[in-house]
Amino acid sequence: MVSDAADSHLASAYGRLLALLVDSPHVDVFLDQVVRVAAEVVTPAVACGLTVRRDGGVFTVAASDDLAAQADEIQYGADEGPCLQALRSGRAVEVVDLREDGRWCRYREHALRLGIVSSLSLPMTVDGETVGALNLYGTGPAAFDERARRQAVTFTDQGTAALTVMLRQADQALLHRQLTDAMASRSVIDQALGVLMGQQRCTAAEAFALLRQASQHRNRKLRDVAAEIIKQVTGTSPQPAPGFVAPRPHT
């Protein structure tokens, strides 16, 4: 019965992704939905982020919440961690209990402070090239049992298949601009969070809550409110993030 329910949930999730491909071809919206659905489908994951390559570097293009975004960013700063290893190796990487895991010492300490104890990172491969990694985080040890791992792998395969369709159908110039816009938005929001943390002497989570409240109160997009904060402090509009290098199709 549990297996049947899990299979039904996965089928429903895949249906949502396929519907999104039809209803909204914008890749940033699609990727945002992928991480949110993943966090719902793969239990007991509490957060999910999606890491992609760009110009030889990496970037979180979508996150289900601020916990996932912070966990990803810690790895980029340390240049090590499970999501980076999955992206670089093209293989799944699991952390059963970070408190007892000797890998990635620079990442480990900061992740534990966030409350992350276990994780599962799965590569997303399009046309033979690993273009991203789906990162699932848990706050307890051994969060991802065999059933959860199976759910995660199946969902990642589904998400990758849908992403492949989008990559193949979308105009490459339009796709490039949409990915760049998505990353630019995240960059602007991160800059504004840094400003708020300095001004209010608060944590990143508290700064994000303040930014979201301002967005809702003013009925404006989160990125626009973030850009206004940066301009008030610096006197100039925020600079866009570097462009995303889309994978070249194989001939």
N, C-alpha and C positions, 0 to 999 in steps of 0.2 A: 504493500500500500504506500509506504514512504517513497519507494522508488518510482511508482506510478505518478505520485504527486509531484515529485521532482522533475520527471520527464515532461509532465504537463506544464509545469512552470517554465521550463526551458523552451518548450514549443511556443508558449505564449510570448516569452521574451523575444524569440526570433521573429515572431509575427510582428511585434512592435517595431523591431529594427527594419524589417522589410517595408512596413507601412511608412516609416519615416523616410526611407529612400524615395518613395513615391511622392509623399506630401511635402517634404522639405529637402531639396537637393543641396543645401548649404552644408559644407563639410564641418564647419565649427559647431553647428546645431547637432549634427549627427554624432560627432565625437562626444559632445556633452551628454547626449542621451545614452551613449554606450556605457560611460562610467556610472551613470546613475542607475541604469538597469542592472549592470553587473553587481553593484553594491546591494541591490535588492535580491537578485537571483542566487548569488553564491553566499549562502549563509554558513557561518556567522560573521562574514566580513562586515566591518563597520565603516570602511572607507575604500575608495577606489580612485586611482589616478592613471592617466595615460601619458606615457613618455614617448616622444618622437625625436628623430634626428633632425638637425638643422646645421648646415655649414660645418660639419665636423663636430658639432656640439650636440647637446640634448636639451629638451624643453618639455615642460608639462603643458600640453595643449588643452587638457580637460581634467577636472577633478570633481568628485562627488561632493566634497566639502573641504574645509580648510585644513583638516588633519592630513588628508591625502596630499594636498599641495605642499604642506610643510615637510612631510616625510620624503617626498620626491626631491624637494629643494636641498635638504640635508645631504642627500647622496650626490647631487651635482656639485655642491660646495666641497665635499670630501673627495670627490672623484672616485667613489667606491660605493658599493651597496648592491642589494639583490636585484633591483630593477635595472641598474646599469649592467650587471653581469648577464642578465637575461637578454638585454638588448645586444650586447657585444658578442655573446656566445650563440644566440639563437636557440637557447634551451631554457626550459622552465627552471626556476630557482625558488626553493621553499626554505623558509626559516621556521623551525618548529618552536624554538624558545630562544629568543634573542639574548636573554639573560645568561644563557649557557653556550652561546654560539661565539666561537673565537674569530670568525671572519669579520672583515671590515671594521676594525677597531675605531676608526674615526667616525664612522656612521653610527655604530652601536650605541655609544653613550648618549648622543643627542636624541636618537629615536626612542630609547627607553624613557627619557625625560618627557617625551610627548605621550607616553603610555602605550607605545607600540611594542608588542611582545612577539607576535608572529606575523608572517607575510607570505604571499605567493605571487611571484612575478612570471608572467607568461608572454613570450615573444609573439608579435603579430608580423607574419611574413607574407609579402605580396610579390608575386612573380619571382620567387626565389630570393628576395631581399628582405631582411628584417628591418622594417621601417618604424616599428614601435614596440612598446611593451606595456601590457595591462598589469597594473600593480594593485593587489588586494591586501589590505592591512587588517589585522585583528589585535584586540587588546588583551587577549588571553593566550596561554601557551597551547600549542597543538590545535589551533583553531580550525585548520583545514584537514579534516579526515578524508578518507578515501572517497566518500560521496561528494564532499565539497570540492575536492580536487577534480573529480570527474565533471562536476557541474561547471567549474571554472574553465577547464580545457574545452568542453563542448561549447560554452558560450563564447570563448575567445575565438574558436574556429568559426562560429557563426558570425561574430562581429567582423572578423577578418574577411570572410567571404563577402559580406555586405560592403565593406570598405573597398574591396577589390573591384566590385561592380561600379562603385562610385568613382574610383580612380580611373577606370577604363572609359566610363561614359562622359565624365566631366571634361569640359574644355580645359586644357592644361594651364592656360593663362589665367582663367577664372579661378581654377583650383588653387593656383599659386597665390593669388590675391586673397582668397578666403582664408587660407592657412596663415598667411602673413598677418591678416587682420585679427585672426583669433589669438595669435601669439602676441601681437601688439597690445591687444586688450588686456591680456594677462600681465604683460610687462608694466602697463600703466597702473593697473590695480596694485601690483606688488610695490611700485614706487610710492603710491599714495599710502599704502599700509605702513611703509617705513616712516613716512612723514608723520602720520598719526601716532605711531609708537613713540617717536621722539617728542612730539608735542604733549601727548597725554600720559607719557610714561606708563604705557600699558603693554600687554602681550599682543602677539599677532592675532590671536583669536578675538581678543577684545577690540582691536583695531578694525578687524573685518566686520564685527557686529556693528560698530559705529558707522562704517561706510555703508553697510547694507541698510541701516536705519535711515541714513540721509537719502539714500537712493529711493526708498519707499516713500519717505515723507515728501520729497520733491517730485515724485513720479517721473524720475529720470533714470536712464540706464546707469548701471554701476560704473562702467568705463567713463561716462561723461562726468559723473561726480568726482571720480578719481582724477581725471584730467584737470578739472577746475581747482582741486586742492593743490596739485603740483604747480599749476600756473600761478596761484596765489603766493606760493612760497618762492618760486624761482623767477617769476616774471615772464616766463616763456612756456609755450606748450610742450608737453612731454615728447621726447624723441621716440620714433617707432623702433620696434625690435628688429634685429636682422632678419632677412627673409628666410623662408623655409625652402629647402632644396627638395623638390619632389623626385621620387624615384623615376628613372628613365625606363620606358617600356622596352622589353626585350624584343628583338626582331628575329 
